[in-house]
Amino acid sequence: MKYFIIVMTLFVFACESQPEATPEAAPAQTNGAAALNEAEADAKAKELGICASDEACSDGQFCNMAQCESCCPPGVAVCNSACCGRCADKTEVKVTPLQHASMILEWEGIKIAVDPIEDALKNAPGDEPKVDVILVTDIHGDHYNQAGIDALKTDKTIIVAPKAVVDMAEGKLDGAQVIGNGEATFLFDKKIRVEGVAMYNLKRKRDSGELFHIKGRGNGYILEMGGQRVYLSGDTECIDEMKALKDIDVAFVCMNLPYTMPVEEAAECIKAFKPKKLYPFHHRGQDPKKLDELLKGEEIEIKYLNWYPAGQ
Ligand SMILES: [Zn+2]
């Protein structure tokens, strides 16, 4: 910990040469920084609000690593995850389920619709729901629906989608931010980071032999906002990439057949990456309550919401 803070203190001066420099860090102090003892380095780090982990922040705050990429653009060699995270206040992400895979997340007044399909919007609160961001995971009709997108978007709405969806939209999503698995984009002056993650079938396929979801076509997403990492699985089976997820605070995991995976298989994957909070969703025809038993003894808070208000 102390080592990191010293390293951060050394590195922060390089980071601070970027446009978002704070005034007190602006003078070049590379020589002086090396002379700081541990206590001084700790104090300096706290004063600057820099951090390498949540421990370095006060209660109710988190270490916002998105800020690291914000102050040190890609390619700046001295910037790494240990150097310039910034402490920020933790704030709640509100979840409104619409139907099946469609939902609205809300954080600090920013509304994010995930896979909004027109039929699901009858369950949306308010007369004229508009959103700031729309995330689309895949080409299938329960995820990409142009009418649903058109109903929610304004001139300012940011749409994030995989290339296959934008291709399918034939020009209607031309302004979208296209990301693929392993790629990320920042929204709202880098307040929110959106990363595309893998989602695909391992064995479940159509009669034709084609997997329902081919690797690389669709995106699950990890959203970083409000001090939380929110994972949206997309349509997937229990793939290695899901098992390897780290530090997920909130997870939305699909579980239905024949397109994704049964509840039991989802539970195995969930045990592997241990989200703090789990929202089973996309579970048409399944009994997600089985998770109470399947995840017994795990420190995972399971949140059952009504994803099928109009019946299955
Ligand atoms: Zn689906």
Boltz pocket constraint, residues with backbone or C-beta under 6 A from the ligand:
constraints:
  - pocket:
      binder: B
      contacts: [[A, 101], [A, 140], [A, 142], [A, 143], [A, 235], [A, 259], [A, 282]]
      max_distance: 6.0
